[in-house]
Amino acid sequence: MTRPADLIGRILAAALGGYALAYASTGALALLLPVPRADAVYISATLAFLPYLAAILWAFGARSASRAWTGLLVATAPCAAILLLGWPTS
């Protein structure tokens, strides 16, 4: 049976970590797509639910809440780095 603290950790990972992953991947995809900026933003915003869904599935499929958080941080880091560096600049 799952301990309450582990369950709360997973819920927070799914909600907060999933939002962070969706936000970062949406912004990174908008920067990386080789289409006009408005189209890139529209496409990336339309696809934003996919990383969020993946994060939710990962959070509740991982062995522990700490592994869920670690996996989400590892997945979010490259996207956040692209956003922070503003790469590629055009």
N, C-alpha and C positions, 0 to 999 in steps of 0.2 A: 504494500500500500504506500502511496505517495505521502510524504510528510507535508504539512501545510506550508512550511517555509519554502520547500522545493517547488511546490505548486505555484506559490506567489511569485517566486523567481522566474518560473517559466512563463507565467502570464505577463509579467513585466517585460521579459525578453521578447515575447511575441508582440506586445503592443508597442513598447518604446523602441526596442531594437529593430523591429520590423518597420516602424515608421522611419527611423534613421536610415535603414538600408534602402527603402523605397525612395526617400528624398534624395539621398546621395546618388543612387543609380539613375534616377530620373534626370538630375542635373548633369551627370557625367555623360549620359547618353545624348542629351540635348547638345552638349559641346562636341561630341565625337561624330555624330551623324553627318554625312557629307551631302546635306540638302539645305535649302534656305532655312534661316534661323526659325522663322515662324512654323515651318513644317516640322523641324526637328523638335521644337517644344511640344507641338501637338502630338507627334508620334510618341515621344518619351513619356508625356503625361498620360496618354492612352494606355501605354504598357506598364504604368507604375504599379498596378495591382499585382503583377506577376512576382516581383521580388518580395512584395509584402506577403503574398500567399506562401511563397517559399520560406520566408522567415517564420511564419506561424507554424508551418509544418515542421521546420527544423527545431523550433523551440520545444515542441511537444514530442518530437521523435528522438531528441538527444538523450543520452544516458543520464544527464544531470542538468540542473539549471546553469551551473558554471560552464559546462561544455556548450550549452546553448548560447550563452553570452559570448564565449570565446569564438565560436563559429560565426556569430553575427558580426562581431568586431573585425574578424579577419576578412569577411566578405565586404564590409562597409569601408574598410581602410583604403583600398585602391580607388574606389569611387570618390571618397572624400578628398584624397590626395589630388585627383584630377580637378575637382572643384576648387580646392584651395590654391593650386598652382595656376589655374585658369588655362590649362593646356587642352587642346591646342589653341593658340591665339591666331585670330584671322584678321 
